[in-house]
Amino acid sequence: MKKLEALFCTIYQQWLMSSRNKLPSHLWEAKHDLGKGRIAHADVPEHQRNALLASSTPRGLCHKMSDMAAGPVDGFYYRNAPAYLIFAYSSMNFYIISIHNFLHEVKTSKTKSITEARAKEISIINDTYKWK
């Protein structure tokens, strides 16, 4: 994971635990524009798209965490759960986009990336962040 994405993941986790978050439990994958002003569709690989989509279905997504990691649990199972892509831009804004909206955008867009302006249009929530 790129350093900016890793830093933003920490910020997003803090946002999730704050009073600003009104979302229910969900799965998420964060991406950062890395100063490019756009996030390519290809930056969300197929296995991530499939996992996010699976968690939102009746069958669901079951995952065993690595025994090498000192995580809080052995695994998780989500079904019929919301799933989001969190797109962070260098403008210090981030946009929460449902996996369904993202996949529709990939299928119907004439471009191969999502600008910040377009992320704002298709997001369900947008907010700002600061580096700590």
C-alpha positions as CSV (number, residue, x, y, z in Angstrom):
1,M,0.0,0.0,0.0
2,K,1.3,3.4,-0.8
3,K,2.3,5.6,2.1
4,L,-0.4,8.2,1.6
5,E,-3.1,5.5,1.4
6,A,-1.8,4.0,4.6
7,L,-1.8,7.3,6.4
8,F,-5.3,8.1,5.1
9,C,-6.6,4.7,6.3
10,T,-5.6,5.7,9.9
11,I,-7.4,9.0,9.4
12,Y,-10.5,7.2,8.1
13,Q,-10.5,4.8,11.0
14,Q,-10.5,7.8,13.4
15,W,-13.3,9.4,11.4
16,L,-15.3,6.2,11.7
17,M,-15.0,6.3,15.5
18,S,-16.0,10.0,15.6
19,S,-19.4,11.6,16.0
20,R,-19.2,12.7,12.4
21,N,-19.7,9.2,11.2
22,K,-23.4,8.3,10.7
23,L,-22.8,5.1,8.7
24,P,-23.7,1.6,9.9
25,S,-21.0,-1.2,10.1
26,H,-19.6,-1.7,6.6
27,L,-16.7,-2.9,4.6
28,W,-14.4,-0.4,3.0
29,E,-11.3,0.0,0.7
30,A,-9.5,3.3,0.7
31,K,-7.7,4.8,-2.3
32,H,-5.7,8.1,-2.5
33,D,-5.2,10.2,-5.7
34,L,-1.4,10.6,-4.8
35,G,-1.5,14.1,-6.1
36,K,-2.8,13.1,-9.6
37,G,-6.3,14.6,-9.1
38,R,-8.0,11.4,-10.2
39,I,-8.2,7.8,-9.2
40,A,-8.0,5.2,-11.9
41,H,-10.7,2.5,-12.1
42,A,-7.8,0.0,-12.3
43,D,-6.6,1.2,-8.9
44,V,-9.4,-0.9,-7.5
45,P,-8.4,-4.5,-8.5
46,E,-11.0,-7.1,-9.4
47,H,-10.4,-9.1,-6.1
48,Q,-11.3,-6.0,-4.1
49,R,-14.3,-5.2,-6.2
50,N,-15.5,-8.8,-5.8
51,A,-15.0,-8.9,-2.1
52,L,-16.9,-5.6,-1.5
53,L,-19.7,-6.7,-3.8
54,A,-19.9,-10.2,-2.1
55,S,-20.4,-8.6,1.3
56,S,-23.5,-6.8,0.0
57,T,-25.2,-10.1,-1.1
58,P,-27.3,-12.6,0.7
59,R,-24.4,-15.2,0.4
60,G,-21.9,-12.7,1.9
61,L,-18.2,-12.6,2.4
62,C,-16.4,-14.8,4.9
63,H,-12.7,-14.1,5.6
64,K,-10.2,-15.8,8.0
65,M,-7.6,-13.3,9.2
66,S,-3.9,-14.2,9.0
67,D,-2.5,-16.0,12.0
68,M,0.6,-13.9,11.5
69,A,-1.3,-10.7,12.3
70,A,-2.1,-9.7,15.9
71,G,-5.7,-8.8,15.0
72,P,-8.7,-8.4,17.3
73,V,-10.5,-11.4,15.9
74,D,-9.9,-14.6,13.9
75,G,-12.2,-13.7,11.0
76,F,-15.4,-12.0,9.9
77,Y,-18.6,-12.7,8.0
78,Y,-20.6,-10.0,6.3
79,R,-23.7,-10.4,4.3
80,N,-26.2,-7.8,3.0
81,A,-23.8,-5.3,4.4
82,P,-23.0,-1.9,2.9
83,A,-19.6,-1.7,1.1
84,Y,-17.8,1.4,0.2
85,L,-14.8,2.8,-1.6
86,I,-13.3,5.7,0.2
87,F,-11.6,8.0,-2.3
88,A,-9.2,10.6,-0.8
89,Y,-7.9,13.5,-2.8
90,S,-4.9,15.8,-2.2
91,S,-7.4,18.7,-1.7
92,M,-7.9,17.1,1.8
93,N,-11.4,15.9,0.9
94,F,-12.7,12.3,0.8
95,Y,-15.7,10.8,-0.7
96,I,-17.6,7.6,0.3
97,I,-18.8,5.8,-2.8
98,S,-20.9,2.6,-2.6
99,I,-19.5,-0.4,-4.5
100,H,-22.6,-0.4,-6.6
101,N,-22.2,3.2,-7.7
102,F,-18.5,2.6,-8.4
103,L,-19.2,-0.4,-10.6
104,H,-21.9,1.5,-12.5
105,E,-19.4,4.3,-13.1
106,V,-16.8,1.9,-14.4
107,K,-19.4,0.3,-16.7
108,T,-20.9,3.5,-18.1
109,S,-18.1,6.1,-17.9
110,K,-16.2,7.1,-21.1
111,T,-13.2,7.8,-18.9
112,K,-11.0,5.3,-17.0
113,S,-10.7,7.3,-13.8
114,I,-12.7,9.3,-11.3
115,T,-11.9,13.0,-10.8
116,E,-12.7,14.7,-7.5
117,A,-15.6,16.5,-9.1
118,R,-17.1,13.2,-10.3
119,A,-16.4,11.5,-6.9
120,K,-18.4,14.3,-5.3
121,E,-21.3,13.6,-7.7
122,I,-21.5,9.9,-7.1
123,S,-20.6,9.7,-3.4
124,I,-23.1,9.3,-0.6
125,I,-21.0,11.3,1.9
126,N,-18.1,13.6,1.6
127,D,-15.9,15.2,4.2
128,T,-12.5,16.8,4.9
129,Y,-9.4,15.4,6.6
130,K,-6.2,16.7,8.0
131,W,-2.8,15.0,8.2
132,K,-1.7,14.6,11.8
